[in-house]
Amino acid sequence: MRSRFIGVLGTCAAALLAVGCVPYETYNQTRQDLDKAKELNADLTKKYNQAMQKLLAMEKLGPADHSACNAKYAELQRELSSRQPVTPAFTADEVSSIKGGEEEPGGGIRLGEDLLFPEGLDTLKPEAFRSLDQVVNLIKTTYPDDKVIIEGHTDNQPLVKTRDRWKQNMNLGYNRAWAVFRYFLDHGVPESRMVVTSYSFNKPLDPEKVNSPEGRKQNRRVVIRRGGMRL
């Protein structure tokens, strides 16, 4: 009997040496992790099977079914488009009434770099004041309840002379828009009405001319837009 007991004990010892001696808590945690992994695998398998069933069902649709789906999709697209906010425009006459102003796509007032700023800087030229005063009068008297969006735009050339000051064109575009914002603020347009943003060189007037001297000159601009009625 004693020799049989020693044999069983030896067998158990060999098994422990083979798998390693671990505390019960570690063993139990490992078992729980394994069970969770099995559950996750089963859930993934279920979702995969459901997706495959939907795909197979769609493949069985006939031409009429596809037409109906496309018609419904088009209807939803139209509904979505009708709910998108539309940015109101200044009229052509209003744009032309601004000294040096040009019409921006979408109905904004475009004021070029030559009118507003010295090259590479964000300090307004004195000769720009008359044009900005006209814009201020327009938005205060004709559109007193509208938001005013001020956009800064640059060309696509990397900064060289003013790189230490601006780092990126995005900063130059924003600071120029900010200069116009400050002018409007000092002349009676409340901060609550205004939004300032920079597009850098990401919104050129003519993508085909971004690398030409003419195109770059046109792209260096500040644009003022109406932003719709205040909420």
C-alpha positions as CSV (number, residue, x, y, z in Angstrom):
1,M,0.0,0.0,0.0
2,R,2.8,2.3,1.0
3,S,4.6,1.8,-2.3
4,R,1.4,2.3,-4.3
5,F,0.8,5.7,-2.5
6,I,4.4,6.8,-3.2
7,G,3.8,5.9,-6.9
8,V,0.6,8.0,-7.1
9,L,2.4,10.9,-5.3
10,G,5.3,10.6,-7.8
11,T,2.8,10.7,-10.7
12,C,1.2,13.9,-9.4
13,A,4.6,15.5,-8.7
14,A,5.6,14.8,-12.3
15,A,2.4,16.4,-13.6
16,L,3.0,19.5,-11.5
17,L,6.5,19.8,-12.7
18,A,5.2,19.5,-16.3
19,V,2.6,22.2,-16.1
20,G,4.2,24.4,-13.4
21,C,2.9,25.1,-9.9
22,V,0.4,28.0,-9.9
23,P,-1.9,29.4,-7.2
24,Y,-5.6,28.6,-7.4
25,E,-6.5,32.3,-8.0
26,T,-4.3,32.4,-11.1
27,Y,-5.7,29.1,-12.4
28,N,-9.3,30.4,-11.9
29,Q,-8.6,33.8,-13.6
30,T,-7.1,32.0,-16.6
31,R,-10.1,29.8,-16.8
32,Q,-12.4,32.8,-16.7
33,D,-10.4,34.6,-19.4
34,L,-10.7,31.5,-21.6
35,D,-14.4,31.4,-21.1
36,K,-14.7,35.1,-22.0
37,A,-12.6,34.5,-25.1
38,K,-14.9,31.7,-26.2
39,E,-18.0,33.9,-25.7
40,L,-16.4,36.7,-27.7
41,N,-15.5,34.3,-30.5
42,A,-19.1,33.0,-30.5
43,D,-20.4,36.6,-30.7
44,L,-18.1,37.4,-33.6
45,T,-19.1,34.3,-35.4
46,K,-22.8,35.2,-35.0
47,K,-22.2,38.7,-36.3
48,Y,-20.2,37.3,-39.3
49,N,-23.0,34.9,-40.1
50,Q,-25.6,37.7,-39.9
51,A,-23.6,39.9,-42.2
52,M,-23.2,37.1,-44.7
53,Q,-26.9,36.4,-44.7
54,K,-27.6,40.1,-45.5
55,L,-25.1,40.1,-48.3
56,L,-26.6,37.0,-49.8
57,A,-30.1,38.5,-49.5
58,M,-28.9,41.6,-51.3
59,E,-27.4,39.6,-54.1
60,K,-30.7,37.9,-54.7
61,L,-32.5,41.3,-55.3
62,G,-33.7,41.7,-58.8
63,P,-33.4,44.9,-61.0
64,A,-36.7,46.2,-59.7
65,D,-35.6,45.9,-56.1
66,H,-32.3,47.7,-56.9
67,S,-34.2,50.5,-58.6
68,A,-36.5,50.9,-55.6
69,C,-33.4,51.1,-53.3
70,N,-31.8,53.6,-55.5
71,A,-34.9,55.7,-55.6
72,K,-35.2,55.7,-51.8
73,Y,-31.5,56.6,-51.5
74,A,-32.0,59.5,-53.8
75,E,-35.0,60.7,-51.8
76,L,-33.1,60.6,-48.6
77,Q,-30.2,62.5,-50.2
78,R,-32.6,65.2,-51.4
79,E,-34.1,65.5,-47.9
80,L,-30.7,65.8,-46.4
81,S,-29.7,68.5,-48.8
82,S,-32.8,70.4,-48.1
83,R,-31.9,70.5,-44.4
84,Q,-28.4,71.8,-45.0
85,P,-28.0,75.5,-43.9
86,V,-27.6,77.8,-46.9
87,T,-25.2,80.7,-46.5
88,P,-27.0,83.8,-47.8
89,A,-25.2,86.0,-50.3
90,F,-24.5,89.7,-50.8
91,T,-26.1,90.9,-54.0
92,A,-24.0,91.8,-57.0
93,D,-24.9,95.5,-56.5
94,E,-23.8,95.4,-52.9
95,V,-20.5,93.8,-53.8
96,S,-19.8,96.4,-56.5
97,S,-20.6,99.2,-54.1
98,I,-17.5,98.3,-52.0
99,K,-14.4,100.1,-53.3
100,G,-12.0,97.4,-54.5
101,G,-14.6,94.7,-53.7
102,E,-15.1,91.7,-55.9
103,E,-17.7,88.9,-55.8
104,E,-16.5,85.7,-54.2
105,P,-18.0,82.4,-55.3
106,G,-21.0,81.9,-53.0
107,G,-21.8,85.6,-52.8
108,G,-19.1,86.9,-50.5
109,I,-17.2,90.2,-50.7
110,R,-13.6,89.6,-51.7
111,L,-10.9,92.1,-50.8
112,G,-7.4,91.5,-52.2
113,E,-4.1,91.6,-50.5
114,D,-3.0,94.6,-52.5
115,L,-5.9,96.6,-51.1
116,L,-5.6,95.5,-47.5
117,F,-2.0,94.6,-46.5
118,P,1.7,95.1,-47.2
119,E,3.2,91.9,-48.6
120,G,3.6,89.2,-45.9
121,L,2.1,91.3,-43.1
122,D,-1.2,91.6,-41.3
123,T,-1.2,95.4,-40.7
124,L,-4.1,97.1,-42.5
125,K,-3.1,99.8,-45.1
126,P,-4.7,103.2,-44.5
127,E,-6.2,103.1,-48.0
128,A,-8.1,100.0,-47.0
129,F,-10.1,101.9,-44.4
130,R,-12.7,103.3,-46.9
131,S,-13.5,99.9,-48.2
132,L,-13.8,98.4,-44.8
133,D,-16.0,101.3,-43.6
134,Q,-18.4,100.6,-46.5
135,V,-18.6,96.9,-45.5
136,V,-19.2,97.9,-41.9
137,N,-22.0,100.2,-43.0
138,L,-23.5,97.5,-45.1
139,I,-23.6,94.8,-42.4
140,K,-24.8,97.2,-39.7
141,T,-27.6,98.8,-41.7
142,T,-28.8,96.2,-44.2
143,Y,-28.1,93.0,-42.3
144,P,-28.1,94.0,-38.6
145,D,-29.1,90.5,-37.5
146,D,-26.8,88.4,-39.6
147,K,-23.6,86.7,-38.5
148,V,-20.5,88.0,-40.3
149,I,-17.9,85.4,-41.4
150,I,-14.4,86.7,-42.0
151,E,-12.2,84.3,-44.0
152,G,-8.4,84.6,-44.5
153,H,-6.9,83.1,-47.6
154,T,-3.3,82.8,-48.9
155,D,-1.4,81.5,-51.9
156,N,0.4,78.1,-51.9
157,Q,3.9,79.4,-51.7
158,P,5.9,78.5,-48.5
159,L,6.7,81.4,-46.3
160,V,10.3,82.6,-46.6
161,K,10.8,86.2,-45.5
162,T,8.2,86.0,-42.8
163,R,8.5,82.4,-41.8
164,D,9.9,83.2,-38.3
165,R,6.8,85.3,-37.7
166,W,4.0,83.2,-39.1
167,K,5.5,79.6,-39.3
168,Q,2.6,78.5,-41.6
169,N,0.3,80.1,-44.2
170,M,-2.6,79.1,-42.0
171,N,-1.4,81.6,-39.3
172,L,-0.9,84.4,-41.9
173,G,-4.4,83.8,-43.2
174,Y,-5.9,83.8,-39.8
175,N,-4.1,86.9,-38.5
176,R,-5.2,88.9,-41.6
177,A,-8.8,87.9,-41.0
178,W,-8.3,88.8,-37.4
179,A,-7.1,92.3,-38.4
180,V,-10.3,92.8,-40.3
181,F,-12.3,91.5,-37.3
182,R,-10.5,94.0,-35.0
183,Y,-11.4,96.8,-37.4
184,F,-15.1,95.8,-37.5
185,L,-15.1,95.5,-33.8
186,D,-13.6,98.9,-33.3
187,H,-16.3,100.3,-35.6
188,G,-19.3,99.0,-33.9
189,V,-19.8,95.4,-35.0
190,P,-20.3,93.3,-31.9
191,E,-17.9,90.3,-31.3
192,S,-21.0,88.1,-30.9
193,R,-21.9,88.6,-34.5
194,M,-18.5,87.6,-36.0
195,V,-16.7,84.4,-36.9
196,V,-13.0,84.4,-37.9
197,T,-11.4,81.5,-39.8
198,S,-8.4,80.8,-42.1
199,Y,-8.4,78.5,-45.2
200,S,-4.7,79.1,-45.9
201,F,-4.2,78.0,-49.5
202,N,-6.8,75.3,-49.3
203,K,-9.6,77.2,-51.1
204,P,-8.1,78.7,-54.3
205,L,-10.3,80.6,-56.6
206,D,-9.1,78.6,-59.7
207,P,-7.4,75.3,-58.9
208,E,-5.9,75.4,-62.4
209,K,-4.0,78.6,-61.7
210,V,-2.7,78.0,-58.2
211,N,0.9,78.0,-59.4
212,S,0.7,81.0,-61.7
213,P,1.6,84.5,-60.5
214,E,-2.0,85.7,-61.4
215,G,-3.6,82.8,-59.5
216,R,-1.5,83.3,-56.5
217,K,-2.3,87.0,-56.4
218,Q,-6.0,86.3,-56.6
219,N,-5.8,83.8,-53.8
220,R,-4.2,86.3,-51.3
221,R,-7.4,87.7,-50.0
222,V,-9.9,88.3,-47.2
223,V,-13.5,87.3,-47.8
224,I,-16.5,88.6,-45.9
225,R,-19.7,86.6,-45.9
226,R,-23.1,86.7,-44.4
227,G,-23.7,83.9,-42.0
228,G,-27.5,83.9,-41.8
229,M,-29.8,85.1,-39.0
230,R,-28.5,84.9,-35.4
231,L,-30.2,82.3,-33.2
